[in-house]
Amino acid sequence: MIGWFFRGKRLKLLAAFALLGILLYQTSAMIEMPELKRRSHKSNTSEKTEQETNNLERNLEELMKKARGSSCDNQRDPQCREKILEYLKMLEEMHAHLELELDDESITVEKDANKDGGEKLVLAAPDVKPKQRKGAYDYTRGSPSDPEVLARRNKVKEMMNHAWQGYKKKAWSENEVRPISGKGHSAGIFGNGKTGATIVDALDTLYIMGMMNEFNEAKEWVEKNFFFNSKTDVSLFETVIRFVAGFLAAGTLSGEQVFYDKAKYVADLLEGAFNTPSGIPMAMVNPTSGRTKNWNWASKGCSILAEIGTLHLEFSELTEHFGDPSYLQKVTTVRDVLQNTPRDHDKLYPVYIHPSTKQWGQKLVSVGALGDSFYEYLLKTYAYTNKSDKTALEMYWDAYEGIEANLIKRSSSGLTYIGEYKSSRTQPVMAHLTCFAGGMIAMSAHVDPAISEERRAHLMETAAAVTSTCHESYARTPTHLGPESFRFDSGEDARQTRAQDSYYILRPEVVESYFYMWRYTKDQKYREWAWDAVQALEEHCRSEFGFSGIKNVNQAPTSKDDLQQSFFLAETLK
């Protein structure tokens, strides 16, 4: 995919990017009508650099005048032109992945009077269509040849089936199932409606696992019965990451338009949350009345960093698919506010910001609860836009420098952890939610081509150390499942020391980092650690109608909380 904006200047969806792609193709002599064709990235582009630059300089002003949504008003501005040429160079490096959707009439091929037999492109004002998918994802590819790996994968698939069938039998259309009592659960963050959170959250996992009968029955329910009809407040953040994201993931994998339509339907119901003086959204919105509010426990009526910063991917995809720039504009405004609001301490983002004044609230910094996915989405937005959104990457590295300098610590026994910054110092506590960071740091080591090999090696060392610490939080309990948070003081490294932190609610962050580390290193220990988690889930969480969270990881056997979280199917089992 290609992104939608240069740094500091919004583009109108794909129009200007289509133009930029055409400029690249113009010099490659690989254009045939009526469609744009890709050429191999392995061509000798370095030999053509000077010629391409000259061509671009000659044609840039004329062509940009004809394009809709031009990124610069004055093409003779050297700084503006430099930005465009820089972006063109970046596109050249990755344009084998470009997907341009233009009307055939948008481009004509004419003889170039300056070259014998040559051709040139004439760009009419292009009508850019919503992106058309190339087809459904092939879920059958990549079957492992190792019989043990295949058996383990099939075991996880059986767990998914058990979780799904229990929900289907006892709580169909409810948000979640109570796997011990066999009842439905629909109260809380999704309001009071039966909106099938588990169905929507599980769609992409069902598809990836090849559970097509289950996927199709879920699709049928979505088509006929899904209505977001809550008359009470719902969480903007949770609704976006489970419903909007769930539908978009299903649409991306299957190519089915119904899922995109449902994603748009839900997102539009949440629009009122963004109606604030700054554009920073409120935490809660009533889909029926449009009334909004923030959490009553949040500092000084503030919004939450993780909640407002974890919307970018979903709203970007809505803009890309439907061609409506308003979705992207909302989340770009949020990000601009966060980027431009001064921070007091060494580039660290506090987790509270007021939606009216744009002032930070309580000076708490966390890569776990209240902060976590903000950082994740910066990095993944850069990857999602085929590395075109440089602002996202710059914000990520800027934030990571502060995290590395202030929050990443080493305990007396040698465990690397990511603490919280509170009361002007780093607290020696790490949350289960923070354990996603091992995978994030590993991803950052590979997604940014500009970092040195030395820096990449250091990042991977940090990622491995953080992931190992999270593994220790599992390995040091009788259940081999990790607590909600754990500390690194009083000689109790990677252990929960407060009774209220002893629960485990089927969270995915630890196995998520195992997955990333396996992908990047192929170190077999990460597969073994993941298998240990599978066995622990089977022993302590499996229930008659699915899987339940447990109340105390330090007791085996332990009592269960009788709730199968929808994210268990959406993330943990995936």
C-alpha positions in Angstrom: 0.0 0.0 0.0 1.0 3.6 -0.4 0.6 6.3 2.1 -1.4 9.5 1.9 0.7 12.4 3.0 4.0 14.1 2.9 5.3 15.4 6.1 3.4 18.5 7.1 1.0 18.5 4.2 -2.0 16.4 3.7 -2.7 14.8 0.3 -6.1 14.1 -1.1 -6.1 10.3 -0.9 -4.4 8.6 -3.8 -4.5 11.3 -6.6 -1.1 12.8 -6.0 0.4 9.5 -5.3 -0.9 8.1 -8.5 0.8 11.0 -10.2 4.1 10.3 -8.4 3.9 6.7 -9.5 3.2 7.7 -13.1 6.3 9.9 -13.0 8.4 6.9 -12.0 6.9 4.7 -14.7 7.3 7.5 -17.3 11.1 7.0 -17.4 10.9 3.2 -17.3 9.2 2.7 -20.7 7.1 0.0 -19.1 3.6 1.6 -19.5 1.1 -0.2 -21.6 -2.5 0.7 -22.0 -5.1 0.3 -20.6 -3.4 -0.6 -17.4 -0.3 0.4 -15.4 2.2 -2.5 -15.3 4.9 -3.0 -12.7 8.6 -3.4 -13.5 11.2 -5.2 -11.6 12.9 -3.3 -8.8 16.1 -5.1 -9.9 16.6 -3.0 -13.0 19.7 -0.8 -13.1 18.0 2.2 -11.6 21.2 3.7 -10.4 22.4 4.2 -14.0 19.2 6.1 -14.7 19.2 8.3 -11.6 20.5 11.5 -13.4 18.2 11.0 -16.4 15.2 10.4 -14.2 15.9 13.4 -12.1 16.2 15.6 -15.2 12.9 14.2 -16.5 11.2 14.8 -13.2 12.5 18.4 -13.1 11.2 19.1 -16.6 7.8 17.6 -16.1 7.1 18.1 -12.4 5.5 21.6 -12.6 3.3 20.8 -15.6 2.1 17.5 -14.4 1.4 18.6 -10.8 -0.8 21.3 -12.1 -3.0 18.7 -13.7 -3.2 16.4 -10.7 -5.9 16.6 -8.1 -4.8 17.1 -4.5 -1.3 18.5 -5.3 1.0 18.4 -2.3 2.6 21.7 -3.0 1.2 25.0 -4.2 4.5 26.4 -5.5 6.5 23.7 -7.4 9.4 26.1 -7.8 10.0 26.3 -4.1 13.3 24.3 -3.8 12.3 22.9 -0.4 8.9 21.7 -1.7 10.5 20.2 -4.8 13.2 18.5 -2.7 10.5 16.8 -0.7 8.8 15.5 -3.8 12.0 14.2 -5.3 12.9 12.6 -2.0 9.6 10.9 -1.9 9.9 9.8 -5.6 13.2 8.2 -4.7 11.6 6.3 -1.9 8.8 5.2 -4.2 11.4 4.0 -6.7 12.8 1.7 -4.1 9.5 0.1 -3.3 7.3 0.7 -6.3 7.0 -3.0 -7.1 4.3 -2.9 -4.4 2.4 0.1 -5.8 -1.3 -0.5 -6.5 -2.7 2.3 -8.6 -6.4 2.4 -9.4 -7.0 4.8 -12.3 -9.6 5.2 -15.0 -8.3 4.1 -18.4 -9.1 7.5 -19.7 -6.8 9.1 -17.2 -3.7 8.3 -19.1 -2.9 8.5 -22.8 0.2 7.5 -24.7 1.4 9.9 -27.4 4.5 10.1 -29.6 7.2 12.2 -28.1 8.5 14.6 -30.8 11.9 14.8 -29.1 12.7 11.1 -29.5 12.5 8.8 -32.5 9.7 6.4 -31.9 9.6 7.3 -28.3 6.5 7.7 -26.2 5.4 10.0 -23.4 2.6 10.0 -21.0 -0.1 12.7 -20.8 -1.9 12.8 -17.5 -5.5 13.9 -17.6 -7.2 14.8 -14.3 -7.4 11.3 -12.8 -10.4 9.9 -11.1 -9.0 7.8 -8.3 -11.2 4.9 -7.3 -11.3 3.2 -3.9 -8.8 0.5 -3.8 -9.8 -2.8 -5.3 -8.6 -5.9 -3.6 -6.6 -8.4 -5.6 -8.4 -11.4 -4.1 -8.7 -13.4 -1.0 -5.7 -14.4 1.1 -4.6 -18.0 0.5 -4.9 -19.5 4.0 -3.7 -22.9 2.8 -0.1 -21.8 2.1 2.8 -22.3 4.4 2.0 -25.7 5.9 5.0 -26.8 8.1 6.9 -29.9 7.0 8.0 -30.7 10.5 5.4 -33.1 11.9 5.9 -31.8 15.5 5.3 -28.2 14.4 2.3 -29.3 12.4 0.8 -31.2 15.4 1.3 -28.2 17.7 -0.3 -25.9 15.2 -3.3 -28.2 14.9 -3.5 -28.3 18.6 -3.9 -24.5 18.7 -6.5 -24.8 16.0 -8.4 -27.2 18.1 -8.3 -24.8 21.0 -9.7 -22.1 18.7 -12.5 -24.5 17.7 -13.2 -25.3 21.3 -13.4 -21.6 22.2 -15.6 -20.8 19.2 -18.0 -23.7 19.6 -18.5 -22.9 23.3 -19.3 -19.3 22.4 -21.6 -20.4 19.6 -23.5 -22.9 21.8 -24.0 -20.8 24.9 -23.6 -17.1 23.9 -24.2 -16.6 20.2 -24.6 -12.9 19.4 -23.6 -11.9 23.0 -20.3 -10.1 23.2 -18.5 -12.9 25.1 -19.2 -16.2 26.8 -18.8 -17.3 30.4 -17.2 -20.6 29.7 -17.9 -22.2 33.1 -21.5 -21.1 33.8 -22.4 -21.3 30.1 -23.9 -17.8 29.9 -23.5 -14.8 27.7 -21.8 -11.6 28.8 -22.6 -8.3 27.0 -22.2 -5.5 29.6 -19.4 -3.1 30.1 -17.1 -1.4 27.5 -19.4 -2.3 24.5 -22.5 -0.8 26.1 -25.7 -2.8 26.7 -26.2 -4.2 23.2 -25.7 -7.8 22.0 -23.2 -6.9 19.3 -21.3 -10.1 18.9 -17.8 -8.9 19.9 -16.4 -12.4 19.8 -17.8 -13.1 16.4 -16.3 -9.9 14.9 -13.0 -10.2 16.8 -12.5 -13.8 15.7 -13.2 -13.3 12.0 -9.6 -13.0 10.8 -8.3 -15.8 13.0 -11.0 -18.1 11.7 -10.0 -17.2 8.2 -6.2 -17.6 8.7 -6.7 -21.0 10.4 -8.8 -22.2 7.4 -11.9 -22.6 9.5 -14.1 -21.6 6.6 -17.4 -23.2 7.8 -17.1 -21.1 11.0 -16.0 -18.0 9.1 -18.9 -18.3 6.8 -21.4 -18.7 9.6 -19.9 -15.6 11.2 -20.1 -13.7 7.9 -23.8 -14.7 7.6 -24.5 -13.4 11.1 -22.7 -10.2 10.3 -24.7 -9.6 7.1 -28.1 -10.3 8.7 -27.8 -9.5 12.3 -25.0 -7.1 13.2 -26.3 -3.8 14.5 -24.4 -1.6 16.9 -27.5 -0.7 18.8 -26.2 0.2 22.3 -28.1 2.9 24.0 -25.4 3.4 26.6 -21.9 4.7 26.4 -19.2 2.6 24.6 -15.5 2.8 24.6 -14.2 4.5 21.5 -10.9 2.7 21.7 -12.2 -0.8 22.4 -14.9 -0.4 19.8 -12.4 0.6 17.1 -9.8 -2.1 17.9 -12.3 -4.9 18.1 -15.1 -4.0 15.8 -13.7 -1.6 13.2 -10.4 -3.5 13.1 -12.1 -6.9 13.2 -14.2 -6.0 10.1 -11.3 -4.4 8.3 -9.0 -7.5 8.9 -11.8 -9.8 7.6 -12.2 -7.6 4.6 -8.5 -7.5 3.8 -8.2 -11.3 4.0 -11.4 -12.3 2.3 -12.0 -9.4 -0.1 -15.7 -9.3 1.0 -17.1 -5.8 0.7 -19.7 -6.5 3.5 -16.9 -6.3 6.1 -15.7 -2.9 4.9 -19.3 -1.6 4.9 -19.7 -2.7 8.5 -16.4 -1.2 9.6 -17.5 2.2 8.1 -20.9 1.9 9.7 -19.4 1.4 13.2 -16.8 4.1 12.7 -19.4 6.6 11.6 -21.4 5.9 14.8 -18.3 7.0 16.8 -17.8 10.3 15.0 -19.1 12.4 17.8 -16.2 11.4 20.0 -13.9 13.6 17.9 -16.0 16.8 18.3 -13.7 18.5 20.7 -11.8 21.8 20.4 -8.5 20.1 19.7 -9.7 17.1 17.8 -8.5 14.8 20.6 -11.4 12.4 21.0 -13.2 11.6 24.2 -13.0 8.1 25.7 -16.7 7.3 25.6 -19.5 8.0 23.2 -23.2 7.1 23.1 -23.8 5.8 19.5 -27.5 6.7 19.8 -27.3 10.2 21.3 -23.8 11.2 20.4 -23.1 12.2 24.0 -19.5 11.9 25.0 -17.4 11.8 28.2 -14.0 10.8 29.5 -13.3 8.2 32.1 -14.1 9.6 35.6 -10.9 8.2 36.9 -8.7 9.9 34.3 -6.5 12.7 35.5 -8.3 16.1 35.3 -10.8 15.0 32.7 -8.1 14.0 30.2 -8.1 11.6 27.3 -5.8 8.6 27.3 -2.6 8.4 25.1 -3.1 4.7 24.2 -6.7 5.2 23.3 -6.4 8.3 21.1 -3.1 7.0 19.5 -4.5 3.6 18.6 -6.9 4.6 15.9 -4.5 5.5 13.0 -4.3 2.2 11.2 -8.1 1.6 11.1 -9.1 5.1 10.1 -6.3 5.2 7.5 -7.6 2.0 6.0 -11.1 3.4 5.8 -9.8 6.4 3.9 -7.9 4.2 1.5 -10.8 1.9 0.8 -13.6 4.3 0.6 -11.8 7.4 -0.7 -13.1 9.6 2.1 -10.3 11.7 3.5 -12.2 12.6 6.6 -11.2 9.4 8.5 -7.5 10.0 8.0 -7.9 13.6 8.8 -9.3 12.8 12.2 -6.4 10.7 13.3 -3.8 12.9 11.6 -5.1 15.8 13.7 -4.7 13.7 16.8 -1.2 12.8 15.9 -0.3 16.4 15.1 -1.5 17.6 18.5 0.6 14.9 20.2 3.6 15.7 18.2 3.4 19.5 18.7 2.5 19.6 22.4 5.7 20.3 24.3 6.8 17.5 26.7 8.6 18.2 29.9 10.9 15.3 30.4 13.3 13.9 27.8 10.8 13.2 25.0 8.5 11.1 27.1 4.8 11.2 26.4 2.6 11.4 29.5 -0.5 9.1 29.2 -3.0 11.9 29.9 -3.8 14.9 27.7 -6.8 17.2 27.9 -9.1 17.3 24.8 -9.9 21.0 25.2 -6.7 22.6 26.4 -4.2 20.2 24.8 -2.3 20.2 28.1 -0.8 17.1 29.6 -2.4 15.8 32.7 -0.7 13.8 35.5 3.0 13.2 34.5 2.7 9.4 34.3 4.6 7.7 31.5 3.9 4.1 30.6 4.7 1.7 27.8 2.1 -0.6 29.4 -1.4 0.3 30.4 -2.6 3.7 29.1 0.4 4.2 26.8 1.3 0.9 25.1 -0.3 0.8 21.6 0.4 4.4 20.9 4.0 3.5 20.3 3.1 0.3 18.5 0.8 2.2 16.0 3.5 4.7 15.2 5.8 2.0 14.0 3.1 0.0 12.3 1.8 3.0 10.5 5.2 3.5 9.0 5.2 -0.1 7.9 1.6 0.0 6.7 2.3 2.9 4.4 5.2 1.1 2.7 7.6 3.3 4.7 6.3 6.5 3.3 4.9 8.0 6.5 8.2 9.4 7.8 6.5 11.5 10.5 5.3 8.3 12.1 8.8 6.9 12.1 10.3 10.1 13.4 7.8 10.2 16.2 8.5 6.6 17.1 12.3 7.0 17.3 11.9 10.3 19.2 9.7 8.5 21.7 12.0 5.4 21.9 15.0 7.5 22.7 13.2 8.7 25.8 12.1 5.2 26.7 15.6 3.8 26.2 17.1 6.6 28.3 14.6 6.6 31.1 12.5 3.4 31.3 14.6 0.5 30.1 16.4 -0.8 33.2 18.3 -3.8 34.4 17.5 -5.4 37.7 20.1 -6.5 40.3 19.8 -10.0 39.0 20.3 -9.1 35.4 16.8 -8.9 34.0 15.9 -6.2 31.5 12.6 -4.5 32.1 10.6 -1.5 31.0 9.4 0.5 34.0 7.0 3.3 34.5 7.9 7.0 35.0 6.0 8.4 37.9 6.7 10.9 40.7 9.8 12.1 38.8 11.5 8.7 38.8 11.3 5.3 37.1 9.3 2.8 39.1 10.6 -0.8 39.0 7.3 -2.4 37.8 6.4 -3.9 34.5 2.9 -4.8 33.3 1.9 -7.8 31.2 0.6 -5.2 28.7 4.2 -3.9 28.3 5.4 -7.3 27.1 4.4 -6.5 23.6 7.4 -4.2 23.5 9.9 -7.0 22.9 8.2 -7.7 19.5 7.9 -4.0 18.8 11.6 -3.3 19.4 12.5 -6.3 17.2 10.3 -4.9 14.4 11.8 -1.5 14.7 15.2 -3.1 14.1 14.1 -4.4 10.8 11.5 -2.0 9.4 13.7 1.1 9.3 16.4 0.7 6.5 18.3 3.7 7.7 19.6 2.3 11.0 23.1 0.9 11.1 24.0 -2.8 11.6 25.4 -1.9 15.0 22.2 -0.2 16.1 20.1 -3.1 14.7 22.1 -5.6 16.7 21.7 -3.5 19.9 17.9 -3.3 19.3 17.6 -7.0 18.8 19.6 -7.6 22.0 17.2 -5.3 23.9 14.2 -7.0 22.3 15.5 -10.4 23.3 16.2 -9.3 26.8 12.8 -7.8 27.3 11.1 -10.8 25.9 13.2 -13.1 28.1 12.1 -11.1 31.2 8.4 -11.5 30.2 9.1 -15.2 29.8 10.5 -15.3 33.3 7.2 -13.8 34.6 5.5 -16.9 33.3 8.2 -19.4 34.2 8.4 -18.3 37.9 4.7 -19.0 38.7 3.2 -22.4 39.6 0.7 -22.1 36.7 3.4 -21.0 34.2 1.1 -18.1 33.3 2.1 -14.5 34.0 0.5 -12.0 36.4 -1.0 -8.7 35.3 2.1 -6.9 36.6 5.4 -7.8 38.3 8.1 -6.0 40.1 11.9 -5.8 40.3 12.6 -4.8 43.9 13.0 -6.5 47.3 14.7 -9.5 45.6 11.5 -10.4 43.8 12.5 -10.0 40.2 9.7 -10.7 37.6 7.3 -11.7 40.3 3.9 -10.2 41.3 4.1 -8.9 44.8 0.7 -7.3 45.2 -2.4 -9.5 45.6 -4.4 -7.4 43.2 -1.9 -8.1 40.4 -2.0 -11.9 40.5 -4.7 -12.5 37.8 -4.3 -13.6 34.2 -7.1 -12.8 31.7 -5.9 -14.6 28.6 -3.7 -11.7 27.5 -1.7 -12.1 24.3 1.3 -9.7 24.7 3.9 -12.3 25.9 3.2 -14.8 23.1 3.0 -11.9 20.7 6.6 -11.1 21.4 7.6 -14.8 21.1 6.0 -14.7 17.6 8.0 -11.6 16.5 11.2 -12.9 18.0 10.8 -16.3 16.3 10.1 -14.6 12.9 13.2 -12.4 13.1 15.6 -14.9 14.7 14.3 -18.4 14.0 15.5 -19.3 17.5 13.7 -22.4 18.4 13.4 -21.4 22.1 10.6 -19.0 21.2 8.5 -21.8 19.8 9.2 -23.8 22.9 8.2 -20.9 25.2 5.0 -20.5 23.2 4.2 -24.2 23.5 4.8 -24.0 27.3 2.1 -21.3 27.3 -0.3 -23.5 25.2 0.1 -26.3 27.8 -0.5 -23.9 30.7 -3.6 -22.6 29.0 -4.9 -26.1 28.5 -4.2 -27.1 32.1 -5.4 -24.0 34.0 -7.8 -22.1 31.7 -9.6 -24.7 29.6 -13.3 -24.9 30.6 -16.4 -26.7 29.4 -17.4 -23.9 27.0 -14.1 -22.3 26.1 -11.2 -20.8 28.1 -11.4 -18.7 31.2 -9.0 -16.3 32.8 -7.7 -17.2 36.2 -7.6 -15.2 39.5 -4.2 -16.2 40.9 -1.3 -17.3 38.8 0.6 -18.2 42.0 -1.9 -21.0 43.0 -2.2 -24.3 41.1 -4.9 -25.3 40.8 -6.5 -21.9 40.9 -10.0 -20.5 40.6 -11.3 -19.0 37.3 -13.0 -15.7 36.5 -15.5 -17.3 34.2 -14.9 -15.0 31.2 -13.5 -15.7 27.8 -12.2 -12.4 26.5 -12.9 -11.8 22.8 -9.2 -10.9 22.3 -8.2 -14.5 23.3 -9.6 -15.6 19.9 -8.5 -12.4 18.0 -4.9 -12.3 19.3 -3.7 -14.9 21.8 -4.6 -18.0 19.8 -3.6 -16.4 16.5 
